[in-house]
Amino acid sequence: MTLEDIHGQEPVPAGHDGMEGAGKALQELLVSAQRRGCLTAGVYESAKLMNVDPDNVAFCVLAADEEDEGDIALQIHFTLIQAFCCENDIDIVRINDVSKLAAILGFSEESGEPRDLHCILITKPSDDWKDSALEKLNLFCQESRNVNDWVPTITLPE
């Protein structure tokens, strides 16, 4: 049972203005973090990084397609990552389209190398780093928590 099950939370409808703004902000943040080398992809790689240096993690994205919902091991990892993020004040969101995420990050199936994009961490490149997309997402997450949606689901733009 998850926090969402207990509270009966439904994701914000895709047409919601805050949701659309959050999706665009997430896309901007992912591209910016990738350019700066501040992006860690993969469940295991992310878990290692959070264990070693949780203070350096600025944001967490969990991604799963419909077929991943039945993957019990992945769901257990997601639950542990969510708990760790909540305990360490790391904002976290979920997305339901791994292929859109791969397209944003420039990963394709033709490259031959499979990529685990189920968990992505954005790390801080320096203490004075400011990113307007990250600030928008932090505000979105804070507003979501105010209505007991602890891990909001965001829809990425087309």
VOBAKOL-452817 format. One record per residue: y, z, x of N, C-alpha, C in turn. Coordinates in steps of 0.001 Angstrom, whole numbers, plus 500000, padded with zeros to 6 digits. Layout:
# VOBAKOL-452817
<n_c2=Y&n_c3=Z&n_c1=X&ca_c2=Y&ca_c3=Z&ca_c1=X&c_c2=Y&c_c3=Z&c_c1=X>;
...
***
This chain:
# VOBAKOL-452817
<n_c2=498834&n_c3=500000&n_c1=500842&ca_c2=500000&ca_c3=500000&ca_c1=500000&c_c2=501234&c_c3=500000&c_c1=500891>;
<n_c2=502176&n_c3=499159&n_c1=500574&ca_c2=503390&ca_c3=499057&ca_c1=501369&c_c2=504555&c_c3=499690&c_c1=500626>;
<n_c2=505671&n_c3=499819&n_c1=501308&ca_c2=506878&ca_c3=500347&ca_c1=500686&c_c2=507287&c_c3=499489&c_c1=499496>;
<n_c2=507114&n_c3=498164&n_c1=499636&ca_c2=507473&ca_c3=497257&ca_c1=498554&c_c2=506589&c_c3=497498&c_c1=497334>;
<n_c2=505300&n_c3=497782&n_c1=497541&ca_c2=504388&ca_c3=498058&ca_c1=496436&c_c2=504800&c_c3=499328&c_c1=495700>;
<n_c2=505179&n_c3=500350&n_c1=496462&ca_c2=505551&ca_c3=501629&ca_c1=495867&c_c2=506791&c_c3=501481&c_c1=494999>;
<n_c2=507780&n_c3=500779&n_c1=495489&ca_c2=509041&ca_c3=500645&ca_c1=494770&c_c2=509071&c_c3=499442&c_c1=493838>;
<n_c2=508062&n_c3=498592&n_c1=493887&ca_c2=508020&ca_c3=497424&ca_c1=493016&c_c2=509137&c_c3=496434&c_c1=493286>;
<n_c2=509517&n_c3=496297&n_c1=494526&ca_c2=510628&ca_c3=495414&ca_c1=494867&c_c2=510224&c_c3=493957&c_c1=494828>;
<n_c2=511065&n_c3=493155&n_c1=494288&ca_c2=510893&ca_c3=491715&ca_c1=494312&c_c2=511913&c_c3=491152&c_c1=495293>;
<n_c2=511570&n_c3=490083&n_c1=496006&ca_c2=512559&ca_c3=489486&ca_c1=496884&c_c2=513746&c_c3=488969&c_c1=496088>;
<n_c2=514903&n_c3=488942&n_c1=496727&ca_c2=516095&ca_c3=488420&ca_c1=496083&c_c2=515875&c_c3=486955&c_c1=495777>;
<n_c2=516253&n_c3=486467&n_c1=494580&ca_c2=516046&ca_c3=485053&ca_c1=494256&c_c2=516698&c_c3=484134&c_c1=495279>;
<n_c2=516077&n_c3=482978&n_c1=495516&ca_c2=516528&ca_c3=482059&ca_c1=496558&c_c2=517951&c_c3=481564&c_c1=496330>;
<n_c2=518423&n_c3=481526&n_c1=495096&ca_c2=519758&ca_c3=481017&ca_c1=494813&c_c2=520855&c_c3=482037&c_c1=495021>;
<n_c2=520522&n_c3=483257&n_c1=495351&ca_c2=521484&ca_c3=484331&ca_c1=495534&c_c2=522376&c_c3=484012&c_c1=496733>;
<n_c2=523709&n_c3=484175&n_c1=496556&ca_c2=524656&ca_c3=483814&ca_c1=497621&c_c2=524402&c_c3=484577&c_c1=498913>;
<n_c2=524111&n_c3=485870&n_c1=498818&ca_c2=523832&ca_c3=486665&ca_c1=500013&c_c2=522600&c_c3=486161&c_c1=500736>;
<n_c2=521614&n_c3=485727&n_c1=499963&ca_c2=520372&ca_c3=485204&ca_c1=500534&c_c2=520651&c_c3=483911&c_c1=501299>;
<n_c2=521423&n_c3=483018&n_c1=500705&ca_c2=521728&ca_c3=481754&ca_c1=501374&c_c2=522511&c_c3=481996&c_c1=502656>;
<n_c2=523480&n_c3=482898&n_c1=502597&ca_c2=524255&ca_c3=483228&ca_c1=503788&c_c2=523393&c_c3=483870&c_c1=504861>;
<n_c2=522448&n_c3=484710&n_c1=504441&ca_c2=521550&ca_c3=485355&ca_c1=505391&c_c2=520617&c_c3=484335&c_c1=506031>;
<n_c2=520155&n_c3=483356&n_c1=505257&ca_c2=519281&ca_c3=482308&ca_c1=505801&c_c2=519989&c_c3=481484&c_c1=506861>;
<n_c2=521235&n_c3=481126&n_c1=506590&ca_c2=522020&ca_c3=480361&ca_c1=507572&c_c2=522314&c_c3=481206&c_c1=508810>;
<n_c2=522651&n_c3=482476&n_c1=508591&ca_c2=522928&ca_c3=483374&ca_c1=509719&c_c2=521677&c_c3=483553&c_c1=510582>;
<n_c2=520510&n_c3=483673&n_c1=509943&ca_c2=519271&ca_c3=483821&ca_c1=510696&c_c2=518991&c_c3=482574&c_c1=511527>;
<n_c2=519220&n_c3=481415&n_c1=510943&ca_c2=519025&ca_c3=480168&ca_c1=511681&c_c2=519953&c_c3=480117&c_c1=512902>;
<n_c2=521215&n_c3=480471&n_c1=512716&ca_c2=522180&ca_c3=480482&ca_c1=513820&c_c2=521753&c_c3=481477&c_c1=514901>;
<n_c2=521326&n_c3=482668&n_c1=514485&ca_c2=520918&ca_c3=483700&ca_c1=515435&c_c2=519709&c_c3=483259&c_c1=516241>;
<n_c2=518726&n_c3=482660&n_c1=515588&ca_c2=517523&ca_c3=482209&ca_c1=516288&c_c2=517850&c_c3=481166&c_c1=517350>;
<n_c2=518689&n_c3=480201&n_c1=516990&ca_c2=519062&ca_c3=479138&ca_c1=517933&c_c2=519861&c_c3=479719&c_c1=519097>;
<n_c2=520809&n_c3=480599&n_c1=518781&ca_c2=521633&ca_c3=481217&ca_c1=519819&c_c2=520785&c_c3=482071&c_c1=520760>;
<n_c2=519891&n_c3=482872&n_c1=520207&ca_c2=519042&ca_c3=483736&ca_c1=521029&c_c2=518092&c_c3=482922&c_c1=521897>;
<n_c2=517598&n_c3=481833&n_c1=521352&ca_c2=516695&ca_c3=480984&ca_c1=522142&c_c2=517446&c_c3=480378&c_c1=523332>;
<n_c2=518673&n_c3=479924&n_c1=523104&ca_c2=519479&ca_c3=479351&ca_c1=524196&c_c2=519763&c_c3=480378&c_c1=525286>;
<n_c2=519984&n_c3=481621&n_c1=524882&ca_c2=520302&ca_c3=482690&ca_c1=525830&c_c2=519061&c_c3=483298&c_c1=526485>;
<n_c2=517885&n_c3=482898&n_c1=526014&ca_c2=516656&ca_c3=483479&ca_c1=526553&c_c2=516398&c_c3=484885&c_c1=526037>;
<n_c2=516872&n_c3=485170&n_c1=524847&ca_c2=516766&ca_c3=486516&ca_c1=524263&c_c2=515801&c_c3=486536&c_c1=523085>;
<n_c2=514836&n_c3=485644&n_c1=523085&ca_c2=513911&ca_c3=485530&ca_c1=521970&c_c2=512488&c_c3=485758&c_c1=522469>;
<n_c2=511777&n_c3=486665&n_c1=521823&ca_c2=510375&ca_c3=486928&ca_c1=522147&c_c2=509551&c_c3=486567&c_c1=520926>;
<n_c2=508573&n_c3=485666&n_c1=521091&ca_c2=507747&ca_c3=485222&ca_c1=519979&c_c2=506317&c_c3=485700&c_c1=520166>;
<n_c2=505701&n_c3=486112&n_c1=519065&ca_c2=504307&ca_c3=486526&ca_c1=519082&c_c2=504148&c_c3=487994&c_c1=518741>;
<n_c2=503110&n_c3=488304&n_c1=517977&ca_c2=502867&ca_c3=489679&ca_c1=517560&c_c2=502604&c_c3=490569&c_c1=518766>;
<n_c2=501709&n_c3=490146&n_c1=519643&ca_c2=501351&ca_c3=490985&ca_c1=520792&c_c2=502485&c_c3=491101&c_c1=521799>;
<n_c2=503172&n_c3=489989&n_c1=522072&ca_c2=504298&ca_c3=490013&ca_c1=523007&c_c2=505408&c_c3=490915&c_c1=522475>;
<n_c2=505658&n_c3=490827&n_c1=521162&ca_c2=506691&ca_c3=491658&ca_c1=520544&c_c2=506320&c_c3=493133&c_c1=520602>;
<n_c2=505047&n_c3=493445&n_c1=520317&ca_c2=504602&ca_c3=494838&ca_c1=520369&c_c2=504760&c_c3=495407&c_c1=521777>;
<n_c2=504422&n_c3=494599&n_c1=522788&ca_c2=504575&ca_c3=495057&ca_c1=524178&c_c2=506036&c_c3=495347&c_c1=524484>;
<n_c2=506923&n_c3=494427&n_c1=524087&ca_c2=508347&ca_c3=494601&ca_c1=524356&c_c2=508894&c_c3=495830&c_c1=523634>;
<n_c2=508526&n_c3=496023&n_c1=522380&ca_c2=509021&ca_c3=497180&ca_c1=521627&c_c2=508523&c_c3=498486&c_c1=522230>;
<n_c2=507330&n_c3=498475&n_c1=522788&ca_c2=506773&ca_c3=499671&ca_c1=523416&c_c2=507506&c_c3=500000&c_c1=524714>;
<n_c2=507861&n_c3=498977&n_c1=525484&ca_c2=508492&ca_c3=499178&ca_c1=526782&c_c2=509990&c_c3=499461&c_c1=526663>;
<n_c2=510691&n_c3=498697&n_c1=525796&ca_c2=512151&ca_c3=498791&ca_c1=525750&c_c2=512687&c_c3=498630&c_c1=524326>;
<n_c2=512431&n_c3=499594&n_c1=523429&ca_c2=512876&ca_c3=499441&ca_c1=522040&c_c2=514397&c_c3=499420&c_c1=521887>;
<n_c2=515125&n_c3=500039&n_c1=522814&ca_c2=516587&ca_c3=500066&ca_c1=522718&c_c2=517211&c_c3=498702&c_c1=522964>;
<n_c2=516464&n_c3=497788&n_c1=523558&ca_c2=516980&ca_c3=496459&ca_c1=523852&c_c2=516736&c_c3=495477&c_c1=522707>;
<n_c2=515974&n_c3=495879&n_c1=521693&ca_c2=515666&ca_c3=494992&ca_c1=520570&c_c2=516791&c_c3=495078&c_c1=519551>;
<n_c2=517368&n_c3=493913&n_c1=519211&ca_c2=518488&ca_c3=493866&ca_c1=518278&c_c2=518060&c_c3=493503&c_c1=516860>;
<n_c2=516967&n_c3=492735&n_c1=516712&ca_c2=516582&ca_c3=492245&ca_c1=515383&c_c2=515130&c_c3=491802&c_c1=515411>;
<n_c2=514455&n_c3=491909&n_c1=514269&ca_c2=513049&ca_c3=491520&ca_c1=514167&c_c2=512843&c_c3=490623&c_c1=512954>;
<n_c2=512051&n_c3=489572&n_c1=513135&ca_c2=511698&ca_c3=488644&ca_c1=512064&c_c2=510177&c_c3=488596&c_c1=511964>;
<n_c2=509653&n_c3=488843&n_c1=510768&ca_c2=508231&ca_c3=488684&ca_c1=510500&c_c2=508060&c_c3=487444&c_c1=509649>;
<n_c2=507160&n_c3=486566&n_c1=510053&ca_c2=506967&ca_c3=485297&ca_c1=509344&c_c2=505506&c_c3=485121&c_c1=508959>;
<n_c2=505289&n_c3=484719&n_c1=507711&ca_c2=503930&ca_c3=484469&ca_c1=507245&c_c2=503966&c_c3=483427&c_c1=506135>;
<n_c2=502989&n_c3=482543&n_c1=506149&ca_c2=502807&ca_c3=481590&ca_c1=505064&c_c2=501897&c_c3=482219&c_c1=504016>;
<n_c2=501711&n_c3=481537&n_c1=502892&ca_c2=500837&ca_c3=482064&ca_c1=501842&c_c2=499425&c_c3=482329&c_c1=502346>;
<n_c2=498894&n_c3=481416&n_c1=503171&ca_c2=497525&ca_c3=481604&ca_c1=503663&c_c2=497407&c_c3=482797&c_c1=504602>;
<n_c2=498518&n_c3=483243&n_c1=505185&ca_c2=498494&ca_c3=484408&ca_c1=506069&c_c2=498426&c_c3=485714&c_c1=505295>;
<n_c2=498747&n_c3=485691&n_c1=504012&ca_c2=498748&ca_c3=486909&ca_c1=503206&c_c2=497364&c_c3=487544&c_c1=503143>;
<n_c2=496298&n_c3=486752&n_c1=503291&ca_c2=494942&ca_c3=487280&ca_c1=503257&c_c2=494429&c_c3=487734&c_c1=504612>;
<n_c2=495220&n_c3=487575&n_c1=505655&ca_c2=494830&ca_c3=487972&ca_c1=507004&c_c2=495102&c_c3=489471&c_c1=507175>;
<n_c2=494054&n_c3=490263&n_c1=507007&ca_c2=494194&ca_c3=491722&ca_c1=507028&c_c2=494723&c_c3=492221&c_c1=508373>;
<n_c2=494219&n_c3=491660&n_c1=509470&ca_c2=494680&ca_c3=492092&ca_c1=510799&c_c2=496179&c_c3=491846&c_c1=510958>;
<n_c2=496646&n_c3=490676&n_c1=510519&ca_c2=498071&ca_c3=490358&ca_c1=510615&c_c2=498887&c_c3=491315&c_c1=509756>;
<n_c2=498405&n_c3=491624&n_c1=508564&ca_c2=499133&ca_c3=492531&ca_c1=507681&c_c2=499197&c_c3=493946&c_c1=508269>;
<n_c2=498138&n_c3=494366&n_c1=508959&ca_c2=498164&ca_c3=495670&ca_c1=509630&c_c2=499206&c_c3=495661&c_c1=510748>;
<n_c2=499239&n_c3=494584&n_c1=511533&ca_c2=500257&ca_c3=494457&ca_c1=512588&c_c2=501652&c_c3=494504&c_c1=511978>;
<n_c2=501858&n_c3=493781&n_c1=510870&ca_c2=503164&ca_c3=493773&ca_c1=510212&c_c2=503560&c_c3=495187&c_c1=509782>;
<n_c2=502622&n_c3=495936&n_c1=509222&ca_c2=502912&ca_c3=497291&ca_c1=508769&c_c2=503324&c_c3=498176&c_c1=509946>;
<n_c2=502605&n_c3=498065&n_c1=511054&ca_c2=502940&ca_c3=498858&ca_c1=512238&c_c2=504294&c_c3=498464&c_c1=512818>;
<n_c2=504563&n_c3=497155&n_c1=512873&ca_c2=505853&ca_c3=496684&ca_c1=513392&c_c2=506986&c_c3=497152&c_c1=512487>;
<n_c2=506793&n_c3=497055&n_c1=511169&ca_c2=507816&ca_c3=497519&ca_c1=510233&c_c2=508108&c_c3=499005&c_c1=510430>;
<n_c2=507059&n_c3=499807&n_c1=510566&ca_c2=507241&ca_c3=501239&ca_c1=510770&c_c2=507992&c_c3=501516&c_c1=512063>;
<n_c2=507630&n_c3=500810&n_c1=513128&ca_c2=508292&ca_c3=500992&ca_c1=514415&c_c2=509769&c_c3=500615&c_c1=514306>;
<n_c2=510053&n_c3=499497&n_c1=513640&ca_c2=511445&ca_c3=499065&ca_c1=513490&c_c2=512254&c_c3=500076&c_c1=512683>;
<n_c2=511685&n_c3=500579&n_c1=511609&ca_c2=512394&ca_c3=501571&ca_c1=510792&c_c2=512663&c_c3=502840&c_c1=511596>;
<n_c2=511690&n_c3=503267&n_c1=512372&ca_c2=511835&ca_c3=504482&ca_c1=513167&c_c2=512865&c_c3=504323&c_c1=514282>;
<n_c2=513033&n_c3=503107&n_c1=514789&ca_c2=513948&ca_c3=502858&ca_c1=515901&c_c2=515242&c_c3=502164&c_c1=515478>;
<n_c2=515525&n_c3=502157&n_c1=514177&ca_c2=516759&ca_c3=501562&ca_c1=513634&c_c2=516943&c_c3=500103&c_c1=514040>;
<n_c2=515860&n_c3=499342&n_c1=513969&ca_c2=515904&ca_c3=497910&ca_c1=514244&c_c2=515849&c_c3=497193&c_c1=512901>;
<n_c2=516861&n_c3=496378&n_c1=512606&ca_c2=516851&ca_c3=495627&ca_c1=511354&c_c2=515737&c_c3=494600&c_c1=511385>;
<n_c2=515113&n_c3=494401&n_c1=510224&ca_c2=513932&ca_c3=493551&ca_c1=510127&c_c2=513964&c_c3=492775&c_c1=508822>;
<n_c2=513558&n_c3=491507&n_c1=508886&ca_c2=513451&ca_c3=490666&ca_c1=507690&c_c2=512130&c_c3=489918&c_c1=507717>;
<n_c2=511757&n_c3=489399&n_c1=506566&ca_c2=510559&ca_c3=488565&ca_c1=506455&c_c2=510980&c_c3=487181&c_c1=506006>;
<n_c2=510238&n_c3=486179&n_c1=506458&ca_c2=510396&ca_c3=484824&ca_c1=505948&c_c2=509010&c_c3=484312&c_c1=505578>;
<n_c2=508976&n_c3=483383&n_c1=504634&ca_c2=507705&ca_c3=482898&ca_c1=504112&c_c2=507414&c_c3=481450&c_c1=504475>;
<n_c2=507984&n_c3=480958&n_c1=505560&ca_c2=507760&ca_c3=479567&ca_c1=505936&c_c2=507751&c_c3=479440&c_c1=507461>;
<n_c2=506558&n_c3=479551&n_c1=508041&ca_c2=506410&ca_c3=479487&ca_c1=509492&c_c2=506750&c_c3=478086&c_c1=510006>;
<n_c2=506470&n_c3=477048&n_c1=509217&ca_c2=506761&ca_c3=475677&ca_c1=509676&c_c2=508269&c_c3=475440&c_c1=509799>;
<n_c2=509077&n_c3=475990&n_c1=508888&ca_c2=510539&ca_c3=475879&ca_c1=509015&c_c2=511015&c_c3=476617&c_c1=510260>;
<n_c2=510424&n_c3=477769&n_c1=510490&ca_c2=510776&ca_c3=478552&ca_c1=511674&c_c2=510454&c_c3=477771&c_c1=512940>;
<n_c2=509285&n_c3=477144&n_c1=512974&ca_c2=508890&ca_c3=476336&ca_c1=514137&c_c2=509854&c_c3=475179&c_c1=514330>;
<n_c2=510280&n_c3=474553&n_c1=513242&ca_c2=511222&ca_c3=473431&ca_c1=513339&c_c2=512572&c_c3=473892&c_c1=513891>;
<n_c2=513047&n_c3=475039&n_c1=513446&ca_c2=514320&ca_c3=475570&ca_c1=513932&c_c2=514253&c_c3=475836&c_c1=515429>;
<n_c2=513118&n_c3=476367&n_c1=515879&ca_c2=512963&ca_c3=476710&ca_c1=517286&c_c2=512519&c_c3=475536&c_c1=518146>;
<n_c2=512242&n_c3=474398&n_c1=517508&ca_c2=511872&ca_c3=473197&ca_c1=518257&c_c2=510421&c_c3=473163&c_c1=518692>;
<n_c2=509565&n_c3=473958&n_c1=518045&ca_c2=508137&ca_c3=473933&ca_c1=518364&c_c2=507446&c_c3=472986&c_c1=517402>;
<n_c2=506585&n_c3=472126&n_c1=517929&ca_c2=505846&ca_c3=471211&ca_c1=517068&c_c2=504360&c_c3=471327&c_c1=517352>;
<n_c2=503564&n_c3=470928&n_c1=516372&ca_c2=502107&ca_c3=470977&ca_c1=516545&c_c2=501638&c_c3=469943&c_c1=517558>;
<n_c2=502433&n_c3=468891&n_c1=517775&ca_c2=502060&ca_c3=467841&ca_c1=518719&c_c2=502108&c_c3=468317&c_c1=520170>;
<n_c2=502831&n_c3=469400&n_c1=520427&ca_c2=502954&ca_c3=469871&ca_c1=521806&c_c2=501621&c_c3=470357&c_c1=522366>;
<n_c2=500659&n_c3=470598&n_c1=521459&ca_c2=499329&ca_c3=470983&ca_c1=521902&c_c2=499165&c_c3=472458&c_c1=522161>;
<n_c2=500236&n_c3=473159&n_c1=522447&ca_c2=500156&ca_c3=474597&ca_c1=522727&c_c2=500458&c_c3=475370&c_c1=521446>;
<n_c2=499466&n_c3=476101&n_c1=520915&ca_c2=499730&ca_c3=476869&ca_c1=519695&c_c2=500705&c_c3=478014&c_c1=519974>;
<n_c2=501626&n_c3=478229&n_c1=519073&ca_c2=502611&ca_c3=479296&ca_c1=519227&c_c2=502440&c_c3=480303&c_c1=518110>;
<n_c2=502448&n_c3=481567&n_c1=518452&ca_c2=502414&ca_c3=482626&ca_c1=517459&c_c2=503851&c_c3=482928&c_c1=517082>;
<n_c2=504229&n_c3=482526&n_c1=515891&ca_c2=505586&ca_c3=482762&ca_c1=515412&c_c2=505607&c_c3=483803&c_c1=514297>;
<n_c2=504550&n_c3=484600&n_c1=514191&ca_c2=504480&ca_c3=485585&ca_c1=513117&c_c2=505450&c_c3=486741&c_c1=513321>;
<n_c2=505811&n_c3=487002&n_c1=514554&ca_c2=506797&ca_c3=488036&ca_c1=514843&c_c2=507735&c_c3=487514&c_c1=515917>;
<n_c2=509028&n_c3=487638&n_c1=515648&ca_c2=510034&ca_c3=487218&ca_c1=516617&c_c2=511030&c_c3=488349&c_c1=516786>;
<n_c2=511282&n_c3=488688&n_c1=518039&ca_c2=512280&ca_c3=489703&ca_c1=518357&c_c2=513476&c_c3=489042&c_c1=519030>;
<n_c2=514643&n_c3=489511&n_c1=518664&ca_c2=515878&ca_c3=489107&ca_c1=519329&c_c2=516300&c_c3=490295&c_c1=520173>;
<n_c2=516461&n_c3=490071&n_c1=521462&ca_c2=516889&ca_c3=491155&ca_c1=522354&c_c2=518348&c_c3=490970&c_c1=522736>;
<n_c2=518939&n_c3=492041&n_c1=523187&ca_c2=520348&ca_c3=492024&ca_c1=523591&c_c2=520449&c_c3=491557&c_c1=525038>;
<n_c2=521211&n_c3=490495&n_c1=525309&ca_c2=521351&ca_c3=490047&ca_c1=526690&c_c2=522219&c_c3=490983&c_c1=527523>;
<n_c2=523144&n_c3=491701&n_c1=526877&ca_c2=523998&ca_c3=492652&ca_c1=527590&c_c2=524552&c_c3=493654&c_c1=526590>;
<n_c2=525085&n_c3=494748&n_c1=527090&ca_c2=525606&ca_c3=495788&ca_c1=526210&c_c2=526813&c_c3=495337&c_c1=525398>;
<n_c2=527595&n_c3=494404&n_c1=525912&ca_c2=528806&ca_c3=493974&ca_c1=525217&c_c2=528592&c_c3=492709&c_c1=524388>;
<n_c2=527348&n_c3=492335&n_c1=524130&ca_c2=527030&ca_c3=491129&ca_c1=523377&c_c2=527407&c_c3=491293&c_c1=521915>;
<n_c2=528170&n_c3=490371&n_c1=521406&ca_c2=528549&ca_c3=490337&ca_c1=519991&c_c2=528186&c_c3=488959&c_c1=519457>;
<n_c2=527519&n_c3=488936&n_c1=518311&ca_c2=527131&ca_c3=487683&ca_c1=517686&c_c2=527442&c_c3=487809&c_c1=516200>;
<n_c2=528266&n_c3=486915&n_c1=515667&ca_c2=528670&ca_c3=487018&ca_c1=514263&c_c2=527477&c_c3=486850&c_c1=513324>;
<n_c2=526504&n_c3=486015&n_c1=513689&ca_c2=525316&ca_c3=485840&ca_c1=512851&c_c2=524510&c_c3=487132&c_c1=512800>;
<n_c2=524383&n_c3=487810&n_c1=513934&ca_c2=523669&ca_c3=489088&ca_c1=513968&c_c2=524401&c_c3=490130&c_c1=513123>;
<n_c2=525711&n_c3=490150&n_c1=513212&ca_c2=526489&ca_c3=491094&ca_c1=512412&c_c2=526304&c_c3=490836&c_c1=510921>;
<n_c2=526274&n_c3=489554&n_c1=510507&ca_c2=526039&ca_c3=489212&ca_c1=509101&c_c2=524655&c_c3=489681&c_c1=508659>;
<n_c2=523655&n_c3=489478&n_c1=509510&ca_c2=522298&ca_c3=489895&ca_c1=509171&c_c2=522168&c_c3=491413&c_c1=509123>;
<n_c2=522836&n_c3=492114&n_c1=510024&ca_c2=522825&ca_c3=493578&ca_c1=509993&c_c2=523422&c_c3=494092&c_c1=508677>;
<n_c2=524509&n_c3=493473&n_c1=508244&ca_c2=525138&ca_c3=493849&ca_c1=506978&c_c2=524216&c_c3=493536&c_c1=505801>;
<n_c2=523570&n_c3=492364&n_c1=505834&ca_c2=522623&ca_c3=491983&ca_c1=504787&c_c2=521483&c_c3=493000&c_c1=504696>;
<n_c2=520946&n_c3=493406&n_c1=505831&ca_c2=519856&ca_c3=494383&ca_c1=505856&c_c2=520319&c_c3=495739&c_c1=505339>;
<n_c2=521521&n_c3=496138&n_c1=505716&ca_c2=522063&ca_c3=497408&ca_c1=505249&c_c2=522227&c_c3=497387&c_c1=503727>;
<n_c2=522759&n_c3=496298&n_c1=503195&ca_c2=522919&ca_c3=496177&ca_c1=501745&c_c2=521565&c_c3=496175&c_c1=501046>;
<n_c2=520574&n_c3=495551&n_c1=501648&ca_c2=519228&ca_c3=495523&ca_c1=501070&c_c2=518624&c_c3=496922&c_c1=501035>;
<n_c2=518809&n_c3=497679&n_c1=502107&ca_c2=518298&ca_c3=499052&ca_c1=502138&c_c2=518962&c_c3=499917&c_c1=501069>;
<n_c2=520231&n_c3=499634&n_c1=500775&ca_c2=520938&ca_c3=500401&ca_c1=499753&c_c2=520312&c_c3=500237&c_c1=498371>;
<n_c2=519573&n_c3=499153&n_c1=498165&ca_c2=518874&ca_c3=498940&ca_c1=496887&c_c2=517360&c_c3=499086&c_c1=497077>;
<n_c2=516965&n_c3=499844&n_c1=498098&ca_c2=515563&ca_c3=500155&ca_c1=498404&c_c2=514707&c_c3=498937&c_c1=498720>;
<n_c2=515300&n_c3=497926&n_c1=499284&ca_c2=514538&ca_c3=496769&ca_c1=499785&c_c2=514569&c_c3=496889&c_c1=501302>;
<n_c2=513560&n_c3=497553&n_c1=501872&ca_c2=513579&ca_c3=497927&ca_c1=503286&c_c2=513278&c_c3=496774&c_c1=504213>;
<n_c2=512533&n_c3=495773&n_c1=503741&ca_c2=512240&ca_c3=494594&ca_c1=504539&c_c2=512512&c_c3=493371&c_c1=503655>;
<n_c2=513786&n_c3=492955&n_c1=503575&ca_c2=514121&ca_c3=491862&ca_c1=502670&c_c2=513502&c_c3=490531&c_c1=503127>;
<n_c2=513242&n_c3=489693&n_c1=502165&ca_c2=512721&ca_c3=488358&ca_c1=502443&c_c2=513872&c_c3=487372&c_c1=502390>;
<n_c2=513973&n_c3=486542&n_c1=503433&ca_c2=515031&ca_c3=485545&ca_c1=503541&c_c2=514418&c_c3=484161&c_c1=503465>;
<n_c2=515112&n_c3=483255&n_c1=502805&ca_c2=514711&ca_c3=481864&ca_c1=502751&c_c2=515542&c_c3=481084&c_c1=503745>;
<n_c2=514892&n_c3=480392&n_c1=504678&ca_c2=515612&ca_c3=479586&ca_c1=505662&c_c2=516152&c_c3=478320&c_c1=505003>;
<n_c2=517325&n_c3=477855&n_c1=505436&ca_c2=517887&ca_c3=476625&ca_c1=504855&c_c2=517063&c_c3=475402&c_c1=505247>;
<n_c2=517176&n_c3=474359&n_c1=504452&ca_c2=516443&ca_c3=473105&ca_c1=504711&c_c2=516976&c_c3=472405&c_c1=505932>;
***
